């Protein structure tokens, strides 16, 4: 029997347990809510907000305010300096450094032992459990896992706490037995210089039997490209013939899918999306034929949602899971066993069904273009680019977009900066197809584009090769989980990039 045949028994019971997501999702969330309130009632935050008196969700909604990082920053700073029982019981040693994509200031997200076990590692376990269920002939554990992570940030560590990218924290705390099945070496995995890390990973993994990949698509593609350059092979399967799955997350996979399919030309190659962030592990793709993600309901995360049309209100409507509507755009609010309370993570989601609850990541609360009432979100951009690429044979590597504000003639437009891995034959045709598709899928954009009266046709600026990587490097964000800001309501990012 293969090693996979032996190990997979560890994962066999979990898919059966996940059937409760269909049968009693609200019971699962209620259980999580009671657990969080009980565990944190004697913390400083719990006492201040009367956790011990809560009898129902209505009590919670009345006494616990919706928060962002700035609201919790003072408490988190004290926790990093060693104070106990502030946002979560006991002391918290690890903090995930996250600059986000809308703020250059570093955030330090607490990662408690309970959060590591019941959120982050549980998400990884469930990803494997569902993959094995969907692929019973898998030989996943007969080879190595290439896990592309971030780095520690020792300059931010204090005597009582340690800081690193989330992926580095997971690697640092993982069961030593699991390290036997992963590559590269731990020291290499935690390097901060991505260019050095990429070279060493390529060299260390070249002659290994890699069966699976995990990481952010953009950074993983950079590593795989280097592996191909060093090996001199025609495709990745000539290097790793037993490669069978890529567990990916962090950025939308659509712009990269065709490049991966060219690099790994096999119908037996699988792609499984996961939604993990510094703040928690929230969703995974349980059905290979459905791109929507299943919301993970029995981790240490309680979910609430703010309709996006209420996001700028002084007292926005907040609904628990039972109050969401299919097809509506929501800002996600989480409370977790890491001590985040009614915390706006910054992502927006749109539910596609309720049996089980499944959703797509539609964008960011601050990453959209609404300079002229067009309300263009990242999901619109991804759909539009995918269609334009299919129609023209082009391939997009990276992109960002921003408004060009009204000139003296009251004319304005959207400007797209795009780095192509395969350029369209006619950039104007590509731009026209993209523009028309955006009008088709976004009625607000269509209205503003009507007869070019308010919004003029979009403009595409072709980026030189490597521009986005250079921008990330200049801003100290090369590698790890850092992402290109896709849409912005200001010209701050795009102006910086145009100067590269």
C-alpha positions as CSV (number, residue, x, y, z in Angstrom):
1,X,0.0,0.0,0.0
2,X,1.2,3.5,-0.8
3,X,1.9,6.1,1.9
4,X,-1.1,8.0,0.7
5,X,-3.2,4.9,1.1
6,X,-2.1,4.7,4.8
7,X,-2.3,8.4,5.6
8,X,-5.6,9.2,4.0
9,X,-7.5,7.2,6.7
10,X,-6.7,10.2,9.0
11,X,-8.8,12.4,6.8
12,X,-11.7,10.1,5.9
13,X,-14.2,11.1,8.7
14,X,-14.1,14.8,8.1
15,X,-16.1,15.0,4.8
16,X,-18.9,13.2,6.6
17,X,-18.8,15.8,9.4
18,X,-18.9,18.6,6.8
19,X,-22.4,17.4,5.7
20,X,-23.6,19.4,8.8
21,X,-22.9,22.5,6.7
22,X,-25.9,21.5,4.6
23,X,-28.1,20.3,7.4
24,X,-27.6,22.8,10.3
25,X,-25.3,25.7,9.3
26,X,-27.0,28.1,11.7
27,X,-26.6,25.7,14.6
28,X,-22.9,25.4,13.9
29,X,-22.5,29.2,13.9
30,X,-24.5,29.6,17.1
31,X,-22.1,27.0,18.7
32,X,-19.1,29.1,17.6
33,X,-20.7,32.3,18.9
34,X,-21.3,30.8,22.4
35,X,-17.8,29.4,22.5
36,X,-16.2,32.7,21.7
37,X,-18.3,34.7,24.2
38,X,-17.7,32.1,26.9
39,X,-13.9,31.9,26.3
40,X,-13.4,35.7,26.2
41,X,-15.9,36.9,28.9
42,X,-13.1,37.4,31.5
43,X,-10.8,39.3,29.2
44,X,-10.5,43.0,29.3
45,X,-12.6,43.3,26.1
46,X,-15.2,40.8,27.4
47,X,-15.7,42.6,30.7
48,X,-15.9,46.0,29.0
49,X,-18.6,44.8,26.6
50,X,-20.5,42.7,29.1
51,X,-20.0,39.3,27.5
52,X,-21.0,37.5,30.7
53,X,-24.6,39.0,30.4
54,X,-25.2,38.0,26.8
55,X,-28.2,35.7,26.3
56,X,-28.7,36.2,22.5
57,X,-27.3,37.6,19.3
58,X,-29.3,40.8,19.9
59,X,-27.3,41.4,23.1
60,X,-24.1,41.0,21.2
61,X,-25.2,43.3,18.4
62,X,-26.2,46.0,20.9
63,X,-23.0,46.0,23.1
64,X,-20.1,45.0,20.7
65,X,-19.2,47.7,18.1
66,X,-18.0,46.9,14.6
67,X,-14.3,47.5,14.5
68,X,-11.3,47.9,12.2
69,X,-7.6,47.6,12.9
70,X,-7.3,51.1,14.2
71,X,-10.0,50.4,16.8
72,X,-8.1,47.4,18.1
73,X,-4.5,48.6,17.5
74,X,-3.9,49.9,21.1
75,X,-5.0,46.6,22.6
76,X,-2.9,44.6,20.1
77,X,0.2,46.7,20.9
78,X,-0.2,46.0,24.6
79,X,-0.6,42.3,23.9
80,X,2.6,42.4,21.8
81,X,4.4,43.8,24.9
82,X,3.2,40.9,27.0
83,X,0.0,41.9,28.6
84,X,-2.4,39.0,29.2
85,X,-6.2,38.6,28.9
86,X,-6.7,41.7,26.7
87,X,-8.6,40.6,23.6
88,X,-8.2,36.8,24.2
89,X,-7.4,34.7,27.3
90,X,-3.8,34.4,28.3
91,X,-0.9,35.7,26.3
92,X,-0.5,35.6,22.5
93,X,3.0,35.0,21.2
94,X,2.6,35.3,17.4
95,X,1.5,38.2,15.2
96,X,0.9,38.0,11.5
97,X,2.4,41.1,9.8
98,X,0.1,42.4,7.1
99,X,0.4,45.6,5.2
100,X,-2.9,44.9,3.4
101,X,-3.4,46.4,-0.1
102,X,-4.9,49.7,0.9
103,X,-2.6,50.9,3.7
104,X,1.2,51.0,3.8
105,X,1.2,50.9,7.5
106,X,1.9,47.4,8.9
107,X,-0.8,45.6,10.8
108,X,0.0,43.0,13.4
109,X,-2.8,40.4,13.6
110,X,-2.8,38.3,16.7
111,X,-2.5,34.5,16.1
112,X,-3.4,32.7,19.3
113,X,-2.7,29.0,19.9
114,X,-6.5,28.4,19.6
115,X,-6.5,30.2,16.3
116,X,-3.6,28.2,14.9
117,X,-5.3,24.9,15.9
118,X,-9.0,25.6,15.3
119,X,-8.8,28.0,12.3
120,X,-5.6,28.0,10.3
121,X,-4.4,24.4,10.6
122,X,-8.0,23.1,10.5
123,X,-8.4,24.9,7.2
124,X,-5.4,23.1,5.8
125,X,-6.6,19.8,7.1
126,X,-10.0,20.2,5.5
127,X,-8.5,21.2,2.2
128,X,-6.6,17.9,2.0
129,X,-9.6,16.0,3.3
130,X,-11.9,17.3,0.6
131,X,-9.3,17.0,-2.1
132,X,-8.8,13.3,-1.2
133,X,-12.5,12.7,-1.2
134,X,-12.9,14.2,-4.7
135,X,-9.8,12.4,-5.9
136,X,-9.7,8.8,-4.5
137,X,-6.8,7.8,-6.7
138,X,-4.6,10.6,-5.4
139,X,-0.9,9.8,-4.5
140,X,-0.6,13.1,-2.7
141,X,1.6,11.9,0.2
142,X,3.8,9.7,-2.0
143,X,5.9,12.8,-2.7
144,X,6.7,16.3,-1.4
145,X,4.6,19.4,-0.9
146,X,6.1,22.6,-2.3
147,X,4.8,25.2,0.1
148,X,5.7,28.8,-0.8
149,X,5.5,31.0,2.2
150,X,6.6,34.4,3.5
151,X,9.2,35.3,6.1
152,X,9.7,36.2,9.7
153,X,10.0,39.9,10.4
154,X,12.5,40.0,13.3
155,X,12.7,43.8,13.3
156,X,9.2,43.9,14.6
157,X,9.6,41.2,17.2
158,X,9.5,42.2,20.9
159,X,10.7,40.3,24.0
160,X,7.2,38.9,24.5
161,X,6.1,38.4,20.9
162,X,7.2,37.3,17.5
163,X,6.2,38.7,14.1
164,X,6.1,37.1,10.6
165,X,4.0,36.5,7.5
166,X,1.1,34.2,8.3
167,X,2.6,31.4,6.1
168,X,5.9,31.8,8.0
169,X,4.1,31.4,11.3
170,X,2.3,28.3,10.1
171,X,5.7,26.8,8.9
172,X,7.3,27.6,12.2
173,X,4.6,26.0,14.3
174,X,3.8,23.0,12.1
175,X,4.2,19.4,13.4
176,X,7.8,18.4,12.8
177,X,6.6,15.2,11.1
178,X,4.9,17.4,8.4
179,X,8.2,19.1,7.7
180,X,9.5,15.7,6.4
181,X,6.9,15.9,3.6
182,X,7.5,19.5,2.5
183,X,10.0,21.4,0.5
184,X,12.0,23.7,0.5
185,X,14.1,23.5,3.7
186,X,12.7,25.6,6.6
187,X,15.6,28.1,6.4
188,X,14.9,28.7,2.7
189,X,11.2,28.9,3.2
190,X,11.6,31.7,5.7
191,X,14.0,33.9,3.7
192,X,12.9,37.5,3.4
193,X,14.6,38.2,0.0
194,X,12.2,36.8,-2.5
195,X,14.7,36.7,-5.4
196,X,17.2,34.7,-3.3
197,X,14.4,32.5,-2.0
198,X,13.1,31.8,-5.5
199,X,16.6,30.7,-6.7
200,X,17.2,28.4,-3.7
201,X,13.7,26.9,-3.9
202,X,14.2,26.1,-7.6
203,X,17.6,24.4,-6.9
204,X,16.3,22.5,-3.8
205,X,13.2,21.2,-5.4
206,X,14.5,20.4,-8.9
207,X,15.2,16.7,-8.2
208,X,12.5,16.1,-5.6
209,X,9.2,14.2,-6.3
210,X,6.9,17.1,-5.9
211,X,3.2,16.1,-6.0
212,X,1.5,19.3,-4.8
213,X,1.9,23.0,-4.6
214,X,0.6,25.6,-2.2
215,X,0.8,29.3,-2.4
216,X,-0.2,32.6,-4.1
217,X,-0.5,32.1,-7.9
218,X,1.6,35.1,-8.9
219,X,4.6,34.2,-6.7
220,X,4.3,30.5,-7.3
221,X,4.4,31.2,-11.1
222,X,7.6,33.1,-10.6
223,X,9.2,30.1,-8.8
224,X,8.0,27.6,-11.4
225,X,9.3,29.7,-14.2
226,X,12.7,29.7,-12.6
227,X,12.5,25.9,-12.2
228,X,11.8,25.6,-15.9
229,X,14.8,27.9,-16.8
230,X,17.2,25.9,-14.7
231,X,15.9,22.5,-15.8
232,X,15.7,23.3,-19.5
233,X,12.6,21.2,-19.8
234,X,9.6,21.9,-22.0
235,X,7.0,21.7,-19.3
236,X,6.8,21.2,-15.5
237,X,5.6,17.6,-15.8
238,X,9.0,16.7,-17.2
239,X,10.5,18.0,-13.9
240,X,7.8,16.6,-11.6
241,X,5.8,13.9,-13.4
242,X,3.7,13.1,-10.4
243,X,2.5,16.7,-9.8
244,X,-1.3,16.6,-9.3
245,X,-2.7,19.6,-7.5
246,X,-2.1,23.3,-6.7
247,X,-3.8,24.6,-3.6
248,X,-4.0,28.4,-4.3
249,X,-5.3,31.5,-2.7
250,X,-4.5,35.2,-2.0
251,X,-5.4,36.5,-5.5
252,X,-7.9,35.6,-8.1
253,X,-6.7,32.6,-10.2
254,X,-8.4,33.6,-13.4
255,X,-5.6,35.7,-14.9
256,X,-3.1,32.9,-14.3
257,X,-5.1,29.8,-15.2
258,X,-4.1,29.7,-18.8
259,X,-0.4,30.1,-18.0
260,X,-0.5,27.3,-15.5
261,X,-2.3,25.1,-18.0
262,X,0.4,25.7,-20.5
263,X,3.1,25.1,-17.9
264,X,1.4,21.9,-16.7
265,X,-0.3,20.4,-19.8
266,X,-2.3,17.7,-18.1
267,X,-6.0,17.1,-17.7
268,X,-5.2,15.3,-14.5
269,X,-3.8,18.4,-12.9
270,X,-6.2,19.8,-10.2
271,X,-6.6,23.3,-8.9
272,X,-8.3,24.0,-5.5
273,X,-8.9,27.5,-4.2
274,X,-8.7,28.3,-0.5
275,X,-9.5,31.5,1.2
276,X,-7.0,32.0,4.0
277,X,-5.8,35.3,5.3
278,X,-3.8,36.6,8.2
279,X,-7.1,37.0,10.1
280,X,-8.3,33.4,9.5
281,X,-9.2,30.6,7.2
282,X,-12.7,31.3,5.8
283,X,-13.5,29.2,2.8
284,X,-12.4,26.4,0.4
285,X,-13.5,25.0,-2.9
286,X,-15.3,21.7,-2.1
287,X,-16.5,21.1,-5.7
288,X,-14.0,21.1,-8.5
289,X,-16.7,22.1,-11.0
290,X,-17.9,25.1,-9.0
291,X,-15.5,28.1,-8.4
292,X,-17.5,29.2,-5.4
293,X,-16.1,28.6,-2.0
294,X,-17.8,26.9,0.9
295,X,-17.9,29.1,4.1
296,X,-16.2,27.2,6.9
297,X,-18.7,27.3,9.8
298,X,-17.3,25.2,12.6
299,X,-13.9,26.9,13.0
300,X,-13.3,29.6,15.7
301,X,-14.9,32.2,13.4
302,X,-18.3,33.8,13.8
303,X,-19.4,35.7,10.6
304,X,-21.5,38.8,10.1
305,X,-22.1,40.8,7.0
306,X,-22.7,44.5,6.0
307,X,-24.5,45.2,2.7
308,X,-22.1,47.2,0.6
309,X,-24.8,49.9,0.0
310,X,-24.7,50.5,3.8
311,X,-20.9,50.5,4.2
312,X,-20.5,54.3,4.5
313,X,-23.4,54.8,6.8
314,X,-22.8,55.9,10.4
315,X,-24.7,53.0,11.8
316,X,-24.7,50.4,9.0
317,X,-27.0,47.4,9.1
318,X,-25.1,44.2,10.1
319,X,-26.7,40.8,9.6
320,X,-25.6,37.4,10.8
321,X,-25.4,34.4,8.4
322,X,-29.1,33.7,8.4
323,X,-29.8,37.3,7.1
324,X,-27.7,37.2,3.9
325,X,-29.3,37.2,0.5
326,X,-27.9,35.4,-2.6
327,X,-26.3,37.7,-5.2
328,X,-25.9,40.6,-2.8
329,X,-22.5,42.2,-2.2
330,X,-21.4,42.2,1.5
331,X,-18.4,43.4,3.5
332,X,-17.4,40.5,5.7
333,X,-17.2,41.0,9.5
334,X,-15.5,38.4,11.7
335,X,-15.1,37.5,15.3
336,X,-12.4,34.9,16.0
337,X,-10.5,32.9,18.6
338,X,-7.5,35.1,17.9
339,X,-9.2,38.1,19.6
340,X,-10.7,40.0,16.6
341,X,-14.1,41.2,17.5
342,X,-16.7,42.2,14.9
343,X,-13.7,43.0,12.8
344,X,-14.1,44.3,9.2
345,X,-11.5,42.2,7.3
346,X,-11.8,44.5,4.2
347,X,-13.0,41.8,1.8
348,X,-16.3,41.7,0.1
349,X,-18.2,38.5,-0.8
350,X,-21.3,37.5,-2.7
351,X,-23.2,34.4,-1.8
352,X,-24.2,32.0,-4.6
353,X,-26.2,29.4,-2.5
354,X,-27.2,28.5,1.1
355,X,-27.1,24.7,1.0
356,X,-24.3,24.8,2.0
357,X,-23.4,28.5,2.2
358,X,-21.1,29.2,-0.7
359,X,-19.7,32.5,-2.0
360,X,-17.3,34.2,-4.3
361,X,-14.8,36.9,-3.2
362,X,-16.1,39.9,-5.0
363,X,-13.4,42.5,-4.0
364,X,-12.3,44.8,-1.3
365,X,-14.3,47.3,0.7
366,X,-11.7,49.9,-0.3
367,X,-10.6,48.4,-3.7
368,X,-13.2,49.5,-6.2
369,X,-13.6,52.4,-8.5
370,X,-16.6,54.6,-7.8
371,X,-15.3,58.0,-8.8
372,X,-18.3,58.7,-11.0
373,X,-21.0,56.4,-9.6
374,X,-19.9,53.4,-11.7
375,X,-19.3,51.0,-8.6
376,X,-16.8,48.8,-10.5
377,X,-15.6,46.0,-8.2
378,X,-12.8,43.5,-8.6
379,X,-15.1,40.7,-9.6
380,X,-16.3,42.8,-12.6
381,X,-12.7,43.5,-13.6
382,X,-11.8,39.8,-13.4
383,X,-14.8,38.8,-15.5
384,X,-14.1,41.5,-18.1
385,X,-10.4,40.6,-18.4
386,X,-11.1,36.9,-18.7
387,X,-13.6,37.5,-21.6
388,X,-11.3,39.9,-23.4
389,X,-8.4,37.4,-23.1
390,X,-10.6,34.6,-24.5
391,X,-11.7,36.7,-27.4
392,X,-8.2,38.0,-28.4
393,X,-5.9,35.2,-27.3
394,X,-4.1,37.6,-24.9
395,X,-2.8,36.7,-21.4
396,X,-2.7,39.1,-18.6
397,X,0.0,38.7,-16.0
398,X,-0.7,41.7,-13.7
399,X,-2.9,44.8,-13.8
400,X,-4.2,47.8,-11.9
401,X,-6.8,50.4,-12.7
402,X,-7.8,53.8,-11.5
403,X,-9.9,56.8,-12.6
404,X,-8.7,59.7,-14.7
405,X,-10.7,62.5,-13.3
406,X,-12.8,65.1,-15.2
407,X,-10.9,67.6,-17.3
408,X,-12.0,71.0,-18.4
409,X,-14.4,69.4,-20.8
410,X,-16.1,67.3,-18.1
411,X,-14.6,64.2,-19.6
412,X,-13.2,61.3,-17.6
413,X,-12.3,57.7,-18.0
414,X,-10.8,54.6,-16.4
415,X,-7.1,53.9,-17.0
416,X,-5.8,50.4,-16.9
417,X,-2.1,49.5,-16.5
418,X,-1.7,46.0,-17.8
419,X,1.4,43.7,-18.0
420,X,0.7,41.1,-20.6
421,X,2.4,37.7,-20.7
422,X,1.0,37.4,-24.2
423,X,0.0,40.7,-25.9
424,X,-3.2,41.0,-28.0
425,X,-2.7,41.6,-31.7
426,X,-4.6,44.9,-31.4
427,X,-4.6,46.7,-28.0
428,X,-7.5,48.9,-29.1
429,X,-9.7,45.8,-29.9
430,X,-8.8,44.3,-26.5
431,X,-9.8,47.6,-24.8
432,X,-13.1,47.8,-26.6
433,X,-14.0,44.2,-25.8
434,X,-13.2,44.8,-22.1
435,X,-15.2,48.0,-22.0
436,X,-18.2,46.4,-23.6
437,X,-18.0,43.4,-21.2
438,X,-17.9,45.7,-18.2
439,X,-21.0,47.4,-19.4
440,X,-22.7,44.1,-19.9
441,X,-22.0,42.9,-16.3
442,X,-22.3,46.2,-14.4
443,X,-25.4,48.3,-15.0
444,X,-23.9,51.3,-13.2
445,X,-20.9,51.3,-15.4
446,X,-23.1,50.9,-18.4
447,X,-25.2,53.9,-17.4
448,X,-22.2,56.1,-16.9
449,X,-20.8,55.0,-20.3
450,X,-24.0,55.7,-22.1
451,X,-23.1,57.6,-25.3
452,X,-19.8,58.6,-23.7
453,X,-21.6,61.4,-22.0
454,X,-20.2,60.9,-18.5
455,X,-17.5,58.3,-18.8
456,X,-15.3,58.0,-21.9
457,X,-14.0,54.7,-23.2
458,X,-11.4,53.1,-21.0
459,X,-7.7,53.5,-21.7
460,X,-5.1,50.7,-21.5
461,X,-1.5,51.5,-20.9
462,X,0.8,48.6,-21.7
463,X,3.2,48.0,-18.8
464,X,6.8,46.9,-19.5
465,X,7.8,43.5,-18.4
466,X,8.5,43.3,-14.7
467,X,7.0,46.7,-13.8
468,X,4.7,45.4,-11.1
469,X,7.5,43.3,-9.5
470,X,9.7,46.3,-9.5
471,X,7.0,48.4,-7.8
472,X,6.5,45.7,-5.2
473,X,10.3,45.5,-4.6
474,X,10.6,49.2,-4.3
475,X,7.9,49.2,-1.6
476,X,9.3,46.2,0.3
477,X,6.5,43.9,-0.7
478,X,8.2,41.5,-3.0
479,X,7.1,37.9,-2.2
480,X,5.0,36.5,0.6
481,X,1.3,37.3,0.5
482,X,1.6,40.9,-0.8
483,X,-0.7,41.7,-3.7
484,X,-1.0,44.3,-6.5
485,X,-3.9,46.7,-5.7
486,X,-6.3,45.9,-8.5
487,X,-8.7,48.8,-8.4
488,X,-8.3,52.1,-6.6
489,X,-10.6,55.1,-6.3
490,X,-7.5,57.4,-6.3
491,X,-4.5,57.6,-8.6
492,X,-1.9,57.1,-5.8
493,X,-0.8,53.6,-6.8
494,X,-1.1,53.9,-10.6
495,X,0.9,57.1,-10.6
496,X,3.7,55.4,-8.7
497,X,3.7,52.5,-11.1
498,X,3.7,54.7,-14.2
499,X,7.0,56.2,-12.9
500,X,8.7,52.8,-12.7
